[in-house]
Amino acid sequence: MFSRRDFLKLSGLSLLSLAWRPWLPDPIEIDRPEMDYLRPVARGRVTTRGIYVYKEPDLSSERLGMRQRDEILDILEVLRAPNGPKHNPRWYRLANGFVHSAYLQRVEKAHLNSPLRYVPEEGRLGEITAPIVQSMRWTRTYGWIPLYRLYYKSVYWITSLDEGPDGQPWYGLTDDLLHVKYHIPARTVRPVSSMEVSPIATEVPAEEKRIEVSISRQTLTAYEGDRVVLQTKVSTGIPSSGPTPNGIPTATPDGHFHIEVKAPSRHMGDGNLTDDLDAYELPGVPWVSFFHLTGVAFHGTYWHNNFGRMMSHGCVNMRNQDAKWLYRWSLPVIEPRDWHRKGHGTYVRVL
């Protein structure tokens, strides 16, 4: 734990504005004669380098401009467009046009979370509740430096409670891949209760549970015997056009497998310490269930909303709530305080 004197010497405090950005839902004037003012029905974060704003909810419509990565947009209306695209016809009306939903993460209004009184030795899971949080890492040479941006609904292991550079409580998060610690304001994280991640359907015999993934339909179906208990759209791997840098194909492998390892939080990507937004780093990927020796897994997804189309580097991308349900339902059983659990688990068939 750092002393207050150490914190007051630290650089980069201007980045704290990213760590906590309260929203004020003031009325927004739009250029429509039948409505003088509208309040947003939702908000969304741009998850990629940029998305187009269209005159109409149609990809062939006139482009009016772009909105940049990590902009928070006020959504005035949610609609299902007749011209699709077929796999994902959801569009959002903004004050000055329409955007497709593929790269807009719906986020809730930010709220304060009360810091934990103490952090258990084994750590405590926490879920980000702010749209964007800038993490900071302490170094002896440079003091505080920015590291990853963390995003809404991503999940991390809280391993300490410290005084932050602003004099407020900050959590230390331990990266499960690199085993380094970085910090974020405690008020931006919701501690996850044991009840919400405890195993479910434990009375169902293991041999009755199975998962089928259809590559052609981009769907996942979970069964208990012959009964469907979950069916949802997913995004599987985009096949690579040639050899990949690590030699691992990016298409989701077909065949017969079993879930072998589960983890509630996983840092995926190249594993570099960087604040480069274009780097392939996805810390805090939630509700991960690995079923292939190359690291292919079912997991929650906070960087796109385009299920029903291939989008991944091989994994099966799922909506967070669906991945969490599958994580709790499938075998091997993983307890709320486990960082990971190995075992010959639920049968998986990829078609």
C-alpha contacts under 8 A as a table, 3 or more apart, distances in Angstrom:
res1	aa1	res2	aa2	distance
1	M	162	D	5.95
1	M	163	E	7.79
2	F	6	D	6.27
2	F	7	F	6.92
2	F	162	D	7.29
2	F	163	E	7.30
3	S	6	D	5.22
3	S	7	F	6.50
3	S	163	E	7.82
4	R	7	F	5.07
4	R	8	L	6.25
4	R	163	E	7.14
4	R	165	P	7.85
4	R	167	G	7.41
5	R	8	L	5.25
5	R	9	K	6.68
6	D	9	K	5.45
6	D	10	L	6.89
7	F	10	L	5.34
7	F	164	G	6.88
7	F	165	P	4.85
7	F	166	D	7.99
8	L	165	P	6.24
9	K	143	G	7.60
10	L	13	L	7.32
10	L	143	G	5.17
10	L	144	W	5.45
10	L	165	P	7.06
11	S	142	Y	7.61
11	S	143	G	6.20
11	S	144	W	5.61
11	S	145	I	7.12
12	G	15	L	5.89
12	G	144	W	6.39
12	G	145	I	6.26
12	G	146	P	7.33
13	L	16	L	5.55
13	L	165	P	7.28
14	S	17	S	6.32
15	L	18	L	5.68
15	L	19	A	7.15
15	L	134	Q	6.95
15	L	146	P	7.67
16	L	19	A	4.95
16	L	20	W	6.83
16	L	134	Q	7.05
17	S	20	W	5.75
17	S	21	R	6.35
18	L	21	R	6.21
18	L	132	I	6.59
18	L	133	V	5.89
18	L	134	Q	5.66
19	A	132	I	6.50
19	A	133	V	4.11
19	A	134	Q	4.89
19	A	135	S	7.43
19	A	184	I	7.24
19	A	185	P	6.95
19	A	188	T	7.64
20	W	130	A	7.13
20	W	132	I	7.66
20	W	133	V	6.71
20	W	185	P	7.98
20	W	188	T	7.13
21	R	110	A	7.82
21	R	130	A	7.86
22	P	110	A	6.09
22	P	111	H	7.75
23	W	109	K	6.60
23	W	110	A	6.67
25	P	39	R	7.10
25	P	40	P	7.39
26	D	39	R	7.07
27	P	37	Y	6.08
27	P	38	L	5.87
27	P	39	R	5.09
27	P	40	P	7.86
28	I	37	Y	5.79
28	I	38	L	5.76
28	I	39	R	6.23
28	I	40	P	7.81
28	I	95	A	7.42
29	E	36	D	6.29
29	E	37	Y	4.96
29	E	38	L	6.81
29	E	95	A	7.30
30	I	35	M	7.63
30	I	36	D	6.70
30	I	37	Y	6.48
30	I	38	L	7.51
30	I	95	A	5.10
30	I	96	N	7.02
31	D	36	D	7.73
31	D	95	A	7.37
31	D	96	N	7.51
32	R	35	M	5.65
32	R	36	D	6.92
33	P	36	D	6.66
35	M	38	L	7.12
38	L	76	L	6.90
39	R	76	L	6.74
40	P	43	R	7.05
40	P	74	D	5.45
40	P	75	I	5.22
40	P	76	L	4.56
40	P	77	E	7.58
41	V	74	D	7.74
41	V	75	I	5.88
41	V	76	L	5.44
41	V	77	E	6.45
42	A	74	D	6.38
42	A	75	I	5.11
42	A	76	L	7.06
42	A	106	R	7.10
42	A	107	V	7.41
42	A	108	E	7.26
43	R	72	I	6.65
43	R	73	L	5.54
43	R	74	D	4.75
43	R	75	I	5.30
43	R	106	R	5.83
43	R	107	V	5.68
43	R	108	E	6.81
43	R	109	K	7.75
44	G	72	I	5.57
44	G	73	L	5.23
44	G	74	D	6.73
44	G	75	I	7.00
44	G	104	L	5.41
44	G	105	Q	5.06
44	G	106	R	4.31
44	G	107	V	5.44
45	R	69	R	7.65
45	R	70	D	5.50
45	R	71	E	5.70
45	R	72	I	4.64
45	R	73	L	6.35
45	R	104	L	5.29
45	R	105	Q	5.04
45	R	106	R	6.55
45	R	107	V	6.91
45	R	131	P	6.98
46	V	49	R	7.87
46	V	50	G	7.10
46	V	51	I	7.28
46	V	67	R	7.32
46	V	68	Q	6.55
46	V	69	R	4.91
46	V	70	D	4.93
46	V	71	E	5.55
46	V	72	I	6.70
46	V	73	L	7.72
46	V	103	Y	5.93
46	V	104	L	4.76
46	V	105	Q	6.57
47	T	50	G	7.91
47	T	69	R	5.61
47	T	70	D	6.11
47	T	103	Y	5.28
47	T	104	L	5.89
47	T	105	Q	6.63
47	T	303	W	5.44
47	T	304	H	6.55
48	T	51	I	7.23
48	T	68	Q	7.62
48	T	69	R	5.26
48	T	70	D	7.81
48	T	103	Y	6.22
48	T	303	W	7.56
49	R	68	Q	5.93
49	R	69	R	4.76
50	G	66	M	6.21
50	G	67	R	5.52
50	G	68	Q	4.38
50	G	69	R	5.45
51	I	66	M	5.43
51	I	67	R	5.48
51	I	68	Q	6.68
51	I	99	V	7.40
51	I	103	Y	7.28
52	Y	63	R	6.44
52	Y	64	L	7.36
52	Y	65	G	5.84
52	Y	66	M	4.43
52	Y	67	R	6.51
52	Y	99	V	6.46
53	V	63	R	5.83
53	V	64	L	5.44
53	V	65	G	5.31
53	V	66	M	5.56
53	V	67	R	7.17
53	V	96	N	7.95
53	V	97	G	5.85
53	V	98	F	5.42
53	V	99	V	5.08
54	Y	57	P	6.58
54	Y	58	D	7.20
54	Y	59	L	7.37
54	Y	61	S	5.98
54	Y	62	E	5.65
54	Y	63	R	4.52
54	Y	64	L	5.47
54	Y	65	G	7.46
54	Y	97	G	5.55
54	Y	98	F	5.04
54	Y	99	V	6.21
55	K	61	S	6.03
55	K	62	E	5.42
55	K	63	R	6.25
55	K	64	L	6.23
55	K	97	G	5.13
55	K	98	F	6.27
56	E	61	S	5.74
56	E	62	E	7.40
56	E	97	G	6.71
56	E	98	F	6.01
57	P	61	S	7.30
57	P	81	A	6.12
57	P	83	N	7.91
57	P	91	W	6.28
57	P	92	Y	7.94
57	P	98	F	5.57
57	P	99	V	7.01
57	P	100	H	7.29
58	D	61	S	5.23
58	D	81	A	7.27
58	D	83	N	6.12
58	D	84	G	7.13
59	L	85	P	7.96
64	L	97	G	7.41
67	R	71	E	6.81
68	Q	71	E	5.78
70	D	132	I	7.58
73	L	94	L	7.52
74	D	94	L	6.37
74	D	95	A	7.78
75	I	78	V	7.33
75	I	92	Y	6.03
75	I	93	R	5.88
75	I	94	L	5.34
75	I	95	A	7.96
76	L	92	Y	7.21
76	L	93	R	5.43
76	L	94	L	5.60
76	L	95	A	7.05
77	E	92	Y	5.76
77	E	93	R	5.01
77	E	94	L	7.43
78	V	90	R	7.11
78	V	91	W	6.05
78	V	92	Y	4.83
78	V	93	R	6.48
79	L	90	R	5.80
79	L	91	W	5.40
79	L	92	Y	6.31
79	L	93	R	7.76
80	R	84	G	7.61
80	R	89	P	5.30
80	R	90	R	4.72
80	R	91	W	6.20
81	A	84	G	5.39
81	A	89	P	5.33
81	A	90	R	6.33
81	A	91	W	6.57
82	P	89	P	7.25
83	N	86	K	7.45
83	N	89	P	7.31
84	G	87	H	7.31
84	G	88	N	6.41
84	G	89	P	4.06
84	G	90	R	7.47
85	P	88	N	5.47
85	P	89	P	5.06
86	K	89	P	5.72
87	H	307	F	7.55
87	H	308	G	5.34
87	H	309	R	6.73
88	N	101	S	7.93
88	N	102	A	7.68
88	N	306	N	6.49
88	N	307	F	7.19
88	N	308	G	6.96
90	R	100	H	6.57
90	R	101	S	5.85
91	W	98	F	6.77
91	W	99	V	5.85
91	W	100	H	4.53
91	W	101	S	5.34
92	Y	98	F	5.61
92	Y	99	V	5.41
92	Y	100	H	6.28
92	Y	101	S	6.57
93	R	96	N	7.94
93	R	97	G	6.00
93	R	98	F	4.53
93	R	99	V	6.64
94	L	97	G	5.24
94	L	98	F	5.60
94	L	99	V	7.37
100	H	103	Y	7.48
100	H	104	L	7.72
101	S	104	L	5.24
101	S	105	Q	7.78
101	S	305	N	6.40
101	S	306	N	7.23
102	A	304	H	5.86
102	A	305	N	4.66
102	A	306	N	4.44
103	Y	303	W	7.05
103	Y	304	H	4.85
103	Y	305	N	5.83
103	Y	306	N	7.21
104	L	304	H	6.76
104	L	305	N	6.66
105	Q	302	Y	6.82
105	Q	303	W	7.06
105	Q	304	H	6.60
105	Q	305	N	6.48
107	V	130	A	7.99
107	V	131	P	6.15
107	V	152	Y	6.76
108	E	129	T	7.75
108	E	130	A	7.90
108	E	131	P	7.74
109	K	130	A	7.79
110	A	129	T	6.46
110	A	130	A	5.16
110	A	131	P	7.21
111	H	129	T	7.30
111	H	130	A	7.36
111	H	187	R	7.95
111	H	188	T	7.69
112	L	187	R	5.07
112	L	188	T	6.56
113	N	186	A	7.12
113	N	187	R	4.43
113	N	188	T	6.39
113	N	189	V	6.41
113	N	190	R	6.03
114	S	186	A	7.51
114	S	187	R	6.13
115	P	169	P	7.04
115	P	186	A	5.60
115	P	187	R	6.42
116	L	119	V	6.69
116	L	161	L	7.83
116	L	191	P	7.77
118	Y	160	S	7.99
118	Y	161	L	6.99
119	V	123	G	6.20
119	V	124	R	6.67
119	V	158	I	7.27
119	V	159	T	6.28
119	V	160	S	5.83
119	V	161	L	6.65
120	P	123	G	5.23
120	P	124	R	6.69
120	P	159	T	7.46
121	E	159	T	7.19
122	E	159	T	7.36
122	E	337	R	7.13
123	G	157	W	5.96
123	G	158	I	5.40
123	G	159	T	4.61
123	G	160	S	7.72
123	G	337	R	7.59
124	R	157	W	5.59
124	R	158	I	5.08
124	R	159	T	6.70
124	R	191	P	7.02
124	R	192	V	7.46
124	R	337	R	7.18
125	L	155	V	6.84
125	L	156	Y	5.71
125	L	157	W	4.74
125	L	158	I	5.92
125	L	191	P	5.97
125	L	192	V	5.43
126	G	155	V	5.63
126	G	156	Y	5.41
126	G	157	W	6.26
126	G	158	I	6.36
126	G	189	V	5.78
126	G	190	R	5.31
126	G	191	P	4.28
126	G	192	V	5.24
127	E	152	Y	7.67
127	E	153	K	5.69
127	E	154	S	5.77
127	E	155	V	4.50
127	E	156	Y	6.57
127	E	189	V	5.45
127	E	190	R	5.11
127	E	191	P	6.39
127	E	192	V	6.58
128	I	131	P	7.82
128	I	133	V	7.99
128	I	150	L	7.50
128	I	151	Y	6.41
128	I	152	Y	5.02
128	I	153	K	5.25
128	I	154	S	5.71
128	I	155	V	6.46
128	I	188	T	5.96
128	I	189	V	4.59
128	I	190	R	6.26
129	T	152	Y	5.39
129	T	153	K	6.43
129	T	188	T	5.61
129	T	189	V	5.66
129	T	190	R	6.40
130	A	133	V	6.61
130	A	151	Y	7.15
130	A	152	Y	5.62
130	A	188	T	5.49
130	A	189	V	7.60
131	P	151	Y	5.66
131	P	152	Y	4.75
132	I	149	R	6.65
132	I	150	L	5.85
132	I	151	Y	4.86
132	I	152	Y	6.44
133	V	149	R	5.65
133	V	150	L	5.01
133	V	151	Y	6.30
133	V	184	I	7.07
133	V	188	T	7.31
134	Q	146	P	6.91
134	Q	147	L	7.21
134	Q	148	Y	6.48
134	Q	149	R	4.60
134	Q	150	L	6.24
134	Q	184	I	6.98
135	S	146	P	6.00
135	S	147	L	5.46
135	S	148	Y	5.66
135	S	149	R	5.91
135	S	150	L	6.86
135	S	182	Y	6.41
135	S	183	H	5.57
135	S	184	I	5.09
136	M	144	W	6.08
136	M	145	I	5.52
136	M	146	P	4.48
136	M	147	L	5.42
136	M	148	Y	7.77
136	M	182	Y	5.65
136	M	183	H	5.31
136	M	184	I	6.62
137	R	144	W	5.49
137	R	145	I	5.43
137	R	146	P	6.22
137	R	147	L	6.26
137	R	181	K	7.03
137	R	182	Y	4.55
137	R	183	H	6.24
138	W	142	Y	7.81
138	W	143	G	5.39
138	W	144	W	4.50
138	W	145	I	6.46
138	W	182	Y	7.15
139	T	142	Y	5.57
139	T	143	G	4.87
139	T	144	W	6.15
139	T	145	I	7.31
140	R	143	G	5.66
142	Y	145	I	6.89
146	P	275	D	6.11
147	L	182	Y	7.74
147	L	273	L	6.84
147	L	274	T	5.53
147	L	275	D	4.50
148	Y	273	L	7.93
148	Y	274	T	6.53
148	Y	275	D	5.10
148	Y	276	D	7.79
148	Y	277	L	7.93
148	Y	283	P	7.83
149	R	275	D	7.29
149	R	277	L	7.86
150	L	154	S	7.12
150	L	283	P	7.49
150	L	284	G	7.82
151	Y	154	S	5.80
151	Y	302	Y	7.38
152	Y	302	Y	7.24
153	K	286	P	7.99
153	K	302	Y	6.76
153	K	320	N	7.67
154	S	283	P	7.81
154	S	284	G	5.01
154	S	285	V	5.86
154	S	286	P	5.95
154	S	302	Y	6.85
155	V	264	P	7.46
155	V	265	S	5.67
155	V	284	G	4.73
155	V	285	V	6.47
155	V	286	P	5.46
156	Y	173	L	6.59
156	Y	174	T	7.68
156	Y	175	D	7.64
156	Y	265	S	5.82
156	Y	284	G	5.31
157	W	173	L	5.59
157	W	174	T	5.98
157	W	175	D	7.41
157	W	176	D	7.84
157	W	265	S	7.47
158	I	171	Y	6.26
158	I	172	G	5.92
158	I	173	L	4.70
158	I	174	T	6.70
159	T	171	Y	7.30
159	T	172	G	5.63
159	T	173	L	5.65
159	T	174	T	6.25
160	S	171	Y	5.66
160	S	172	G	4.77
160	S	173	L	7.15
161	L	169	P	6.65
161	L	170	W	5.95
161	L	171	Y	4.72
161	L	172	G	6.12
162	D	169	P	5.76
162	D	170	W	5.31
162	D	171	Y	6.10
162	D	172	G	6.98
163	E	166	D	7.91
163	E	167	G	5.70
163	E	168	Q	5.62
163	E	169	P	4.85
163	E	170	W	5.75
164	G	167	G	5.15
164	G	168	Q	5.22
164	G	169	P	5.64
164	G	170	W	5.06
164	G	185	P	7.17
165	P	168	Q	7.31
168	Q	185	P	7.45
169	P	185	P	6.34
169	P	186	A	5.71
169	P	187	R	7.89
170	W	183	H	6.21
170	W	184	I	5.39
170	W	185	P	4.21
170	W	186	A	4.60
170	W	187	R	7.87
171	Y	183	H	5.49
171	Y	184	I	5.62
171	Y	185	P	6.19
171	Y	186	A	5.25
172	G	181	K	6.11
172	G	182	Y	5.59
172	G	183	H	4.53
172	G	184	I	6.89
173	L	181	K	5.40
173	L	182	Y	5.45
173	L	183	H	5.94
173	L	184	I	7.77
174	T	179	H	5.89
174	T	180	V	5.62
174	T	181	K	4.47
174	T	182	Y	6.74
175	D	178	L	5.58
175	D	179	H	4.90
175	D	180	V	5.47
175	D	181	K	6.25
175	D	182	Y	7.94
175	D	267	H	7.03
175	D	283	P	7.74
176	D	179	H	5.52
176	D	265	S	7.57
176	D	266	R	6.30
176	D	267	H	6.47
177	L	266	R	7.08
177	L	267	H	5.72
177	L	268	M	7.99
177	L	271	G	7.22
178	L	271	G	6.88
184	I	188	T	7.56
185	P	188	T	5.79
185	P	189	V	7.58
186	A	189	V	5.60
187	R	190	R	7.69
192	V	196	E	7.18
192	V	197	V	7.90
193	S	196	E	5.72
193	S	197	V	7.17
194	S	197	V	5.57
194	S	198	S	5.98
194	S	336	P	5.29
194	S	337	R	7.84
195	M	198	S	5.28
197	V	324	K	7.75
197	V	328	R	6.35
197	V	335	E	7.80
197	V	336	P	5.87
198	S	328	R	6.41
198	S	334	I	7.80
198	S	335	E	6.28
198	S	336	P	5.88
199	P	202	T	6.66
199	P	328	R	4.60
199	P	329	W	6.07
199	P	333	V	6.46
199	P	334	I	6.96
199	P	335	E	7.13
200	I	328	R	5.66
200	I	329	W	5.07
201	A	204	V	5.66
201	A	329	W	5.97
202	T	205	P	7.66
202	T	329	W	7.54
204	V	208	E	6.74
204	V	209	K	7.47
204	V	224	E	7.47
205	P	208	E	5.40
205	P	209	K	7.16
206	A	209	K	5.62
206	A	331	L	7.38
206	A	345	G	7.98
206	A	346	T	6.94
207	E	210	R	7.60
207	E	346	T	7.81
208	E	223	Y	7.45
208	E	224	E	5.08
208	E	225	G	4.71
209	K	222	A	7.34
209	K	223	Y	5.64
209	K	224	E	4.75
209	K	225	G	6.48
209	K	330	S	7.42
209	K	346	T	6.29
209	K	347	Y	7.13
210	R	222	A	5.87
210	R	223	Y	5.33
210	R	224	E	6.80
210	R	225	G	7.90
210	R	346	T	5.92
210	R	347	Y	4.96
210	R	348	V	6.01
210	R	349	R	7.96
211	I	220	L	7.08
211	I	221	T	5.78
211	I	222	A	4.50
211	I	223	Y	6.33
211	I	346	T	7.45
211	I	347	Y	6.26
211	I	348	V	4.76
211	I	349	R	6.26
212	E	220	L	5.74
212	E	221	T	5.24
212	E	222	A	6.44
212	E	348	V	5.89
212	E	349	R	4.83
212	E	350	V	5.84
212	E	351	L	7.38
213	V	218	Q	7.26
213	V	219	T	5.80
213	V	220	L	4.49
213	V	221	T	6.48
213	V	348	V	7.75
213	V	349	R	6.28
213	V	350	V	4.68
213	V	351	L	6.08
214	S	217	R	5.40
214	S	218	Q	5.46
214	S	219	T	5.35
214	S	220	L	6.47
214	S	350	V	6.14
214	S	351	L	5.05
215	I	218	Q	4.96
215	I	219	T	7.14
215	I	236	T	6.91
215	I	350	V	7.22
215	I	351	L	6.07
217	R	308	G	7.26
218	Q	233	K	5.86
218	Q	234	V	5.41
218	Q	235	S	6.10
218	Q	236	T	6.89
218	Q	307	F	7.72
218	Q	308	G	5.04
218	Q	309	R	6.36
218	Q	310	M	7.41
219	T	231	Q	6.99
219	T	232	T	5.61
219	T	233	K	4.41
219	T	234	V	5.30
219	T	235	S	7.94
219	T	308	G	6.99
220	L	230	L	7.74
220	L	231	Q	5.62
220	L	232	T	5.48
220	L	233	K	6.31
220	L	234	V	6.45
221	T	228	V	6.84
221	T	229	V	7.64
221	T	230	L	5.55
221	T	231	Q	4.36
221	T	232	T	6.69
222	A	228	V	5.89
222	A	229	V	5.68
222	A	230	L	5.02
222	A	231	Q	6.46
223	Y	226	D	6.19
223	Y	227	R	5.41
223	Y	228	V	4.59
223	Y	229	V	5.58
223	Y	230	L	7.20
224	E	227	R	5.25
224	E	228	V	6.53
224	E	229	V	6.71
228	V	231	Q	7.11
232	T	322	D	7.68
233	K	307	F	5.53
233	K	308	G	5.18
233	K	318	M	7.45
234	V	307	F	4.89
234	V	308	G	5.47
234	V	309	R	7.35
234	V	316	V	6.43
234	V	317	N	5.63
234	V	318	M	5.16
234	V	319	R	7.58
235	S	306	N	7.46
235	S	307	F	5.13
235	S	308	G	5.73
235	S	309	R	5.31
235	S	310	M	4.73
235	S	311	M	5.41
235	S	312	S	6.56
235	S	316	V	5.68
235	S	317	N	4.92
235	S	318	M	6.80
236	T	251	A	7.36
236	T	252	T	5.92
236	T	309	R	7.35
236	T	310	M	4.82
236	T	311	M	6.06
236	T	312	S	5.62
236	T	313	H	7.87
236	T	314	G	6.16
236	T	315	C	5.94
236	T	316	V	4.63
236	T	317	N	6.25
237	G	250	T	5.59
237	G	251	A	4.37
237	G	252	T	4.82
237	G	310	M	5.54
237	G	311	M	5.86
237	G	312	S	4.29
237	G	313	H	4.97
237	G	314	G	3.85
237	G	315	C	5.98
237	G	316	V	6.99
238	I	250	T	5.96
238	I	251	A	5.22
238	I	252	T	7.64
238	I	310	M	5.38
238	I	311	M	5.88
238	I	312	S	5.87
238	I	313	H	6.26
238	I	314	G	6.86
239	P	249	P	7.08
239	P	250	T	5.23
239	P	251	A	4.16
239	P	252	T	7.77
240	S	243	P	7.23
240	S	244	T	7.20
240	S	249	P	6.54
240	S	250	T	5.58
240	S	251	A	6.79
243	P	247	G	6.20
243	P	249	P	7.56
244	T	247	G	4.95
244	T	248	I	6.27
244	T	249	P	6.67
244	T	250	T	7.87
245	P	248	I	7.84
248	I	294	T	7.08
249	P	252	T	7.90
249	P	314	G	7.31
250	T	312	S	7.53
250	T	313	H	4.63
250	T	314	G	4.54
251	A	313	H	6.83
251	A	314	G	4.96
252	T	296	V	7.35
252	T	313	H	7.87
252	T	314	G	4.42
252	T	315	C	6.22
252	T	316	V	7.39
253	P	314	G	7.59
253	P	350	V	7.19
254	D	349	R	7.34
254	D	350	V	4.63
254	D	351	L	5.62
255	G	349	R	5.79
255	G	350	V	5.27
255	G	351	L	6.64
256	H	347	Y	7.49
256	H	348	V	5.90
256	H	349	R	4.68
256	H	350	V	6.58
257	F	291	F	6.14
257	F	292	H	6.93
257	F	347	Y	5.96
257	F	348	V	4.91
257	F	349	R	6.21
258	H	291	F	5.43
258	H	292	H	7.81
258	H	344	H	6.42
258	H	345	G	5.51
258	H	346	T	5.33
258	H	347	Y	4.43
258	H	348	V	5.28
259	I	262	K	7.65
259	I	289	S	6.28
259	I	290	F	5.60
259	I	291	F	4.19
259	I	292	H	7.70
259	I	330	S	8.00
259	I	331	L	6.96
259	I	332	P	7.32
259	I	343	G	7.65
259	I	344	H	6.49
259	I	345	G	4.78
259	I	346	T	5.40
259	I	347	Y	6.68
259	I	348	V	7.05
260	E	289	S	7.57
260	E	290	F	5.94
260	E	291	F	5.53
260	E	292	H	7.77
260	E	332	P	7.27
260	E	342	K	5.61
260	E	343	G	5.15
260	E	344	H	5.22
260	E	345	G	5.74
261	V	289	S	6.00
261	V	290	F	5.16
261	V	291	F	7.13
261	V	332	P	7.54
261	V	340	H	6.86
261	V	341	R	5.54
261	V	342	K	4.43
261	V	343	G	6.40
262	K	287	W	7.68
262	K	288	V	5.61
262	K	289	S	4.45
262	K	290	F	6.08
262	K	327	Y	7.37
262	K	332	P	7.48
262	K	334	I	7.11
262	K	340	H	5.45
262	K	341	R	5.31
262	K	342	K	6.65
263	A	266	R	6.68
263	A	286	P	7.95
263	A	287	W	6.28
263	A	288	V	5.21
263	A	289	S	6.62
263	A	338	D	7.64
263	A	339	W	5.85
263	A	340	H	4.34
263	A	341	R	6.64
264	P	286	P	5.50
264	P	287	W	4.42
264	P	288	V	5.86
264	P	339	W	6.79
264	P	340	H	7.20
265	S	284	G	5.24
265	S	285	V	5.43
265	S	286	P	4.72
265	S	287	W	6.16
265	S	288	V	6.73
265	S	339	W	7.66
266	R	283	P	6.42
266	R	284	G	5.37
266	R	285	V	5.05
266	R	286	P	6.62
266	R	288	V	7.06
267	H	271	G	7.53
267	H	281	E	7.43
267	H	282	L	5.70
267	H	283	P	3.95
267	H	284	G	5.44
267	H	285	V	6.10
268	M	271	G	7.10
268	M	281	E	6.21
268	M	282	L	5.02
268	M	283	P	6.01
268	M	284	G	7.99
268	M	285	V	6.97
269	G	280	Y	5.23
269	G	281	E	4.54
269	G	282	L	5.77
269	G	283	P	7.98
270	D	280	Y	5.98
270	D	281	E	6.09
271	G	281	E	6.58
272	N	281	E	7.26
274	T	279	A	7.63
276	D	279	A	5.43
282	L	285	V	6.45
285	V	288	V	7.27
285	V	299	H	7.00
285	V	300	G	6.41
285	V	301	T	6.91
285	V	302	Y	7.90
286	P	299	H	6.13
286	P	300	G	5.18
286	P	301	T	7.47
286	P	320	N	7.24
286	P	323	A	7.87
286	P	324	K	7.64
287	W	298	F	7.86
287	W	299	H	5.35
287	W	300	G	5.91
287	W	320	N	7.64
287	W	323	A	5.79
287	W	324	K	5.21
287	W	327	Y	5.77
288	V	297	A	6.31
288	V	298	F	5.69
288	V	299	H	4.42
288	V	300	G	7.10
288	V	323	A	7.40
288	V	327	Y	6.79
289	S	297	A	5.18
289	S	298	F	5.12
289	S	299	H	6.44
289	S	327	Y	6.30
290	F	295	G	6.23
290	F	296	V	5.76
290	F	297	A	3.94
290	F	298	F	6.42
291	F	295	G	7.42
291	F	296	V	6.13
291	F	297	A	5.61
291	F	298	F	7.86
291	F	348	V	7.53
292	H	295	G	5.66
292	H	296	V	5.13
292	H	297	A	6.99
293	L	296	V	7.16
295	G	315	C	7.86
296	V	314	G	5.99
296	V	315	C	4.68
296	V	316	V	7.45
297	A	315	C	5.00
297	A	316	V	6.04
298	F	315	C	6.18
298	F	316	V	4.80
298	F	317	N	6.20
298	F	318	M	6.88
298	F	323	A	6.72
299	H	315	C	7.66
299	H	316	V	6.64
299	H	317	N	5.68
299	H	318	M	5.80
299	H	320	N	7.41
299	H	323	A	5.33
299	H	324	K	7.90
300	G	317	N	6.17
300	G	318	M	4.98
300	G	319	R	5.41
300	G	320	N	4.13
300	G	321	Q	7.44
300	G	322	D	7.51
300	G	323	A	5.09
300	G	324	K	7.17
301	T	304	H	6.68
301	T	305	N	7.95
301	T	317	N	5.86
301	T	318	M	5.86
301	T	319	R	5.86
301	T	320	N	5.92
302	Y	305	N	7.66
302	Y	319	R	8.00
302	Y	320	N	7.48
305	N	319	R	7.87
306	N	309	R	6.46
306	N	311	M	7.76
307	F	310	M	7.79
307	F	317	N	7.73
307	F	318	M	7.37
307	F	319	R	7.94
311	M	317	N	7.77
312	S	315	C	5.95
312	S	316	V	7.13
312	S	317	N	6.80
318	M	322	D	6.32
318	M	323	A	5.63
319	R	322	D	5.34
319	R	323	A	6.15
320	N	323	A	5.18
320	N	324	K	6.07
321	Q	324	K	5.14
321	Q	325	W	6.24
322	D	325	W	5.10
322	D	326	L	6.23
323	A	326	L	5.10
323	A	327	Y	6.01
324	K	327	Y	5.01
324	K	328	R	6.27
325	W	328	R	5.26
325	W	329	W	6.04
326	L	329	W	5.02
326	L	330	S	5.76
327	Y	330	S	5.73
328	R	333	V	7.58
328	R	334	I	7.64
330	S	333	V	7.08
330	S	345	G	7.18
330	S	346	T	5.76
331	L	334	I	7.84
331	L	343	G	7.71
331	L	344	H	7.63
331	L	345	G	4.36
331	L	346	T	5.03
332	P	341	R	7.10
332	P	342	K	6.83
332	P	343	G	5.35
332	P	344	H	6.57
332	P	345	G	4.66
332	P	346	T	7.09
333	V	341	R	7.59
334	I	338	D	6.39
334	I	340	H	7.29
334	I	341	R	5.78
335	E	338	D	5.42
338	D	341	R	6.71
